[in-house]
Amino acid sequence: MGGDYAPDAVVEGAVDALAQLPAGDRIVLIGDNALIRGKLASLNAGPSLFDIVPTTQVIEMSDHPAKAFSQKRDSSIAVGFGMLKNGLIDGFASAGNTGAMMVGASYTVNVIPGVYRPALAALIPNLNGKSSIILDVGINPDSKPDVLLQYGLLGTVYAKHVLGILNPTVGLLNIGTEESKGSSAVKAAYELLNESNDVNFRGNIEGHHLFTDDMTDVIVCDGFVGNVVLKMAEKFYVVARSRGISDSFFDRLNFEVVGGTPVVGINENVVVGHGISNRKAIMNMILTTRDVVHADLAGKIREAFGA
C-alpha cells in the first residue's frame, strides 16, 4: 500500500515480475484485500498466483515514521516486517514511507551485531557495462570514521555475493586523491581503510572517477554525499531524455531500471523503493529483492561480522 501510485502500480509491477521469477518463488502482496483482488482481476491475473495478506491500515507518506509504525500495527509495512522477523517471507520490499521502513528495519529485524550503522547501497553504472556499489546514499548524513570503514566491508560483501566480483576494490570518495585531502572524518577513515585486512582499499577517488573505468567496485561515502551523487545521476537521465538523447548508458541511470535500494547491515533482506515508483520501477524493485534473497546477502554480512 506504499508509494504515490499504490496499490495499482504495485500490483501491476508484481504481475510483471512474476514472469521473471524462478520456479518456486512466490510474491506476497500485503494490503487491502479488495483493492488487490480488484486490480488483479482488471489485469486478468488470478489471485492464486500470489499470496495475499489482508491489512486494514496504511502508513501514509506524510506520517511520522516511528509513531505511525507503532500505532498502525495492521499496516502493510508493519505486517510485512512482522512476517520477515518470523521467517514467513525471505525478503521485504516497499516504495512506501522510507522512514517507517527504516524504523522497521532497525527495531523489528534489528541491526546485525557488530554493525554500527546500516546503510543504503545503490548501484552506479560504469561506461564499460559493469556496476559499482556506493554506500551510504541516505541513512546517515554524517558518518564517523569507523562507520565509513564498515561501509567498505558491507560494500565488499555485497559486491562479492550479489555482483559476483571475486576481490572487490574499495575507494573512498573525496575531494582529491591525496591522503591528506578531505574532512577530519574522511582523513581518519582513509587511515582505517588503509590499515584494514578485510577490504581491498585503493585509496581516495574523486567525482570525475565516477561512471568510468577508474571507478572502484565499492565507493564509500557518508549518506549526505552519497544521496547527492545518486540524485544527480538520476537527473542525468532526465536531462538526456529531455534533450532527445537515447543512450544505453544513460538508461541505466533511470531509477525505474534500478527499482530499489537494499538496506545492508540488518538481519534480513529489505529493499526500499522510490515513493514515485511506477509499474516498471516496482517490477525491478521486486527483482532486486529476488537477487539479494538468492545471494543470502544478510546472511553473508552476518558471517563477515561474526568472523
Secondary structure, DSSP 8 states (H G I E B T S, - for coil): --STTTTHHHHHHHHHHHTTS-TT---EEEE-HHHHHHHHHHTT--GGGSEEEE--B---TTS-HHHHHHH-TTBHHHHHHHHHHTTS-SEEEESS-HHHHHHHIIIIIIB-TT-SS-EEEEEEE-TTS-EEEEE-SSS-SS--HHHHHHHHHHHHHHHHHTS--SS-EEEEE-S-SSTT-S-HHHHHHHHHHHH-SSSEEEEEE-GGGTTSTTS-SEEE--HHHHHHHHHHHHHHHHHHHHTT---HHHHTT-HHHH-EEEEESBSSEEEEE-TT--HHHHHHHHHHHHHHHHTTHHHHHHHHHH-
